[in-house]
């Protein structure tokens, strides 16, 4: 009998799993909380900026799910899991049985401890916006459009999401200030030198940065910082703080640490019929908040559900920042990885490049401002290629001339989907490449390279579904 696989969640990990299981001998039901077709959350800032339309973010349309025989249910919120009956219970009381249950519930925002953020009636201050969903983006977009004279915004959080939102607001003509509690921007991914380059770039683009400072109070006049500064503002956007969505798993008495604890087969250590992937999963005491590991987990779990041999080692980590005028790529954990550090920083040119090399192999890297060699560095990182003594330094130097060297077919172009230059070249158009390989449908950072490889010009938005 065909197994019935129920996926709770309609995000990017869920869609990737559906793509991998399409045509397999399983019956799939997807219970998506939001009313929209699954979309690319990474590019929400591009919608706010105005370079993408909301429709362009759709990963797979409801018609695609129907054509694959997948039962996609939008606006279907799951209340609890009945493990004994092998059923999930929806908020309207409907029960959906499963043979295998996949939790792909993502992450949820957390509110920072700022007085006045939440009013006595439990509602957020009217100036305050979260930025996690398409509805959040739509609401913020409408608020920005309603501002008429010298609009100002404060972004709480100097991580990847905060920088994307800050840049998008600046492009819209909003005077934006970023508040980050750590001593430099992107503190979870890069060191102080990289953070300083980013801060300088943001200031060049018209965005002020406050590091080593925390917002402590929200008033009608603005945001007060712990250093005594008061930042007048029309809008406050919360991008700091998020945690895996584990409430369902906790109520079902699954083992939960920071995320839902899974083994190398991405199976709950509590219940062999339940799996978890994406932001909500915890493997080897680690959770991830990025697209590449979520998609890798989806591909591994698809093989597991097809009764094939597959394990997830959780070693590969690639993060990209997509924002106008800001380019960042992080491989592994360059802050804590053990090895010899090769580093080149040019704050005037706005570039910072750092490699951590152990045993001749690249074990981590951080590139800020110049991503011309990110494909080659990613390839060497993934393959564990042993480098010669001079090669790490050469990798961090600019190209000898203005024309970039041709990418070899085996070079990785799309870190999110793991797509090589050769796979892109085999496609006749960007649209065909999207459909065949899913390149550009993650962070969008490879879009220009994909266009060049397939011979298309221009910077029109790349279709993502």
N, C-alpha and C positions, 0 to 999 in steps of 0.2 A: 504494500500500500504506500502511496506517495505521502511523504511527510508534509505536514502543514507547518510552515515557518512563519511566525508572526514577528514583525519588526516594530518596536515601539520607538517612534521618532521619524521625522521626515527631513533630516538634515543631510549634510554632505556625505557622512559615513554611510548612512542608510541607503542613499541613492547609489553609491559605489557598490555596496553589497548587492543591490538589486541588479545592477548592470552585470556583475560577475555571475549571478545565479540565473539570469535570463536564459531560457532554453534548457535549464537543468530539470531533472526529474523531482521537482519540489513544487508545492503550492505556496505562493507567497501572499501575505496580507501585510500592508503597511498602515500603521495607525499614526497619522501625523497630527500633531496638536494644532498647528496653525491652519488657517483657512486657505492659504496660498499653496500653489504647486511648489514642490521643493526648489529652493533657490540657493545661490551662492552668497553666503553671509560675508565672505571675505571682501567682496566688492561693494558692500553697502556704502562705504565711504565714497566710492566712485559715483554712486547714485546721488548722494548728498552733494558731491562736487559738481555734478551735472554732465559728466562725461559718459555715463551709462544711463539708460532708462531702466526702470524697475523690471519691465518685461524681459529685458536682455539678460537678467540674472537667473532666469528659469533654467534649472539643470536638466530636467526631463519633464515634459508636459504630461498631463493626465492621459492624453491620447496615447503617448508612448507606453505608459504603464498598462493601459488597456490592451494595446497591441501585443504586449509580452505576456498577457494573461495574469497580470499582477493586480490584486485588489487594493487600490490606493484609496484610503478613507481620509479625507481632509476634515479638519475640525473635530477629530476624534481624540478626546482626552481620556487617558487611562487613569482610573482611580486607584486600583489595587491589582495585585497578582495573587491568584488563588493557586498556590503551588500544588496542593493536594489534588485539586480537580484539573490541573493544567489548563487554566483559563485566566484570561485577563478581564477585568471588569471595567467597563466604561462609566463615565459619570452619569449617563442616562440609564444605567442599570443593565445594558446589554452585556452579555458574556461572549467572549471569543475564545474558542478552544485552540490549543497549540500542541504540536509535538516537540517543537523547538521554539524557544523565545529568545529574541535578540533585543537587548536594551541598547539603544543608540540615542539616549536622551540628552546628550550634549552637556552644556554647562549653563548656569544661571548667574545673573549679576548679584553681587552683594553690595549693600549700602555702606559707604564709609562712615565712620563715627563723626559726623558733622552736625552740630546743633542747628536746629531750624530747618534741616533738610526735609524732615517729615513733620507735617502740621498736626495739630491736636486731633483732627478728624481722621488721621491715618493716611491722608493723601500727601503726595510729594508737593513741595513748594512749586508754584506754577512756572517758575523759571527753570526748573530742573528737568533734565531729560536723561534717560538711559539710552544706550545705543547697542542693542543686541539683536534686534529683529527688524524685519521690513516695516512693521507698524511703528517701531521706534523711529526709524529713519524717516518715514512719511510724516510723522508728527513733528520731528525736528526740522525737516525741510519746510513745512508749512510755517513754523515759528520764525525761521530765518527769513522767509519771503515776506512775512508781515512786518519785519523791522524796516524802518524807512530812513532814519537819520543816524549816521555814525554808530552802527550796531557793534556791540561788544559781546564777547563770549569768553568763558573760562572753562577749560578742559581739565578735569581732575584725573590725572594719571598720565605718565610719560612713557607708557609701554607702546607696543606695536599699534594697538587700536587707538590709543590716545593721539599718537603722531598722525595716523591716517585721518582722524576726525579733525584735528587741528589744521592740517593742511587743506582739507576740503572746505572748512569754514573760511579760511583765509582766501582761497580762490573765489569764494562767494562774496568777498568784500567785507567780511566780518573781522574786526580787530580782535585777534584771538590771543589768549594767554594760557600757557600750560603750567600746571602745578604738579610737581613730582616730589614725593617724600624722600626718595633716595638721593644720593649726592650727584647723580647724573642720569641722563635719559637712557632708556632701554637697558636699565641696570640688570635685568634678568638675562640679557643676551650678550651685551658687549661691555667692555671695560671703560674706565673714565676717558681714555683718549677718544674712543669711538663715540661716546656720549657727548663729548665736547664738540666734535665735528658736527654731530647732528644738531646740537643747540645752536651752533654758529650758522648752519644752513637754514634752520627755522627762523632765526633772527633776520637773515638776509631776505627771507621770504615774507617778513613782516609780522612774525609771531614771537612774542616775548616768552621767555622761559624762566620759571622759578624752580630751582632744584634745592633739595635739602629743606624744603618747606612743606607744611601740611595745612590744608584747609580745616579750620576748626569750627567755623560758625557761618551760617547762611542768614543774611538779613535782606530786607527789601532794598538796601543800598548796595549790596554786593556780597563778595566772599571775603571773609577775614582769615588771614593766615596766622600761624603760630609765631611768626616773626614780627607781628604787629601791622603788617601791610593790609590795606583794604583795597580789593580789586572791584571797582564798579563794573557791573555787567548786566546784560539783558538776558543772557542764557548761561546755564551751567550744564555741562555734559559730563556724565559719570562714565569713565572708562576704566577706572581702577577697581580691581576686586571682582573676582568671579570664582565660582567653584563648581565641581562636577555635580550634575543633577542626579542625586542618589535617593530621593525620598521614596520612590517606588520600591527600590531594592531594600531599603531599611525596613519598610513596612512588611516586606515579604521575608524578613529575617535572613537576607543574604549577607555574607561577610562584606563589610564596607569599611575601608580606611578613609583616605581622602576620596577615592573613587570606588567603584565596584570591583572587588578583587578577583582577578582572573588568572588562569595559568597560561602556559605556552600555547594552548589551543584556543585561547580566548574564551574559555569556559569558566563559569563561576565556580570557585572552589567549594561552594556550598551545595550547588544543584547542577548536575551534569546536563540537564535539559535547558539551562539558561546560559546565555552568552552576553558579553558586553563589548562594544567597540567605540572608538572615538573618545571625545572629551570625558565621558563618564566612566571610562574603564581605567583601572589601576593594575599595572603589570610590573612586577619586581619593584613595588613601592613607588612607582612613578606614574604620573598622569601626564598627558600631553594636551596642548591646546592648539595644535597645528594640523593643517590638512594632510601633509605627506604621511605621517604615522597613522592617521585615521584611515586613509585609503589603503595603506599597506595592511592594516588590521582587517579591513573589509575583504581584501583579496585572500588573505590567509584563512579567514573564517569561511569564505565561500568554498574553499577547497575542503575544509573540515566538514562542512555540511554536505558536500558531495562525496563524503567518505574517502577522501584522498589524504595522503600523508602531507601534513603541513604544520609548521610551528612558527611562532612569532618570537623573535629575539629582542625586539625593542631597542636595537642599537642605533638605527638610523634616525637622525633627527635633522630636518632641514626647515628653516623658517625664512620667509621672504616678506618684506614690507613693500606694499604697493601704494604709493602716494606721489602725486605730481611733485617733481623736484627733489624727492627723497628716495634713495636707493639703498636697501640694506639686505644682506643675505647672511644667515648664520647657520653653520654646520656643526652639529654636536653641541658641546658646552665649552666654548673657548675660555670661560671664566675659571673653570675648575679642572679642566682636563690636564693630565700630567704629561709633561714633555718639554721640549725646548721650544721657545717662542721666537718666531721671526715676525717682525712688525715694521710697517712703514706707515707713517702718518704725515699728511700734508694738509694742515688746517686751512692754508690759503686756498688750495685747490678744492678743499672740501672732501678729502678722501682719507680713509683709514683702512688698512688691511693687516690682518693678524692671522698667522698660521701657528698651530700647535702641532709639533712633529715629534712622534715617539717611535723609536726603532726605524727611523727613515720613512715612516708613514704619517700622512696627515690624519690626525685624530680629531681636530676641531679647527674651525676657521670663522672669522668675522670680517665681512667686507662692507664698508660704508662709502657710498659716493661713487665708486667705480666698480661696476660689475662686469667689465669686459671679459674677464677670465673666469667668471663663476662657473660656467659650464665645464671647463677643463678641470678646475679645482674640485668640483663636485664629483666628476668622474674618478679622479685620483683618490678622493676620500672614500667613495663607495667601494672601489676595487681594492683598496688597501695597497696601492702601488708603492713600491719602495723607491724613494727618490735619491738622486745623487746629492752630494754635499752642497752643490751650488744651486740645485733646482728650486728649493723653497724660496730663496731670495729672488730668483729670476721670475717666479710666478707672481711675485708682488710688484714687479716693475712694470711700467706702462709699455704698451706695444711699441715696437721700433718705428712704426709709421702710423698714419691716421687710419689706414684701412685695416679692419680687424682680420686676423688670419681665418681662413676657412675652417669651419668646425668639422672635425672628422665625424663620420657616420655614427660612431659609437659614443660620441660625446652626449651627455644628458642635457637636454634643452628645457624640459619641463620637470622640475624637481617634485612637484605635487603628484603628478601622474606617472613619473618615471619614464618619460618618453625621450628617445634619442633623436639626434639630428637626422639619422637615416630614416627613421620612421616618419618624421615630418616631411622629408624630401619625397617620400613615396606617395604623398598625397597631392592632389591636383589643386587644392584650394584650402583656405583657412577653414571654411565650413566643413569640408570633407575631413580635414585633420581633427577638428573638434569631435565629429561623429565617430571616427575610427579610433582615436587615441585618447580623447578627453583632454588633450593639451590645451592650455589657456583657461580651463574651467575651474582651476583652484585659485591661486592668489592673483593670476593675471599677469605676473611679472615677465612671463616668456612671450607675451603677445607680439612684441616688435620682432623678436628673433624668428618666431613662427612665420610671420608675414614675409620676412626677408627670404626664408628658406623655401617658401612655396611661390615666391616671385610676385607677391602682391605688395602694393605700396599704400601709403596713407596711414592715418591713425584713427580710422573709424572704429567704433567699438567692436570687439571680437564677439561673435555669438557664443554663448556658453551652453546652449542646449538645443 
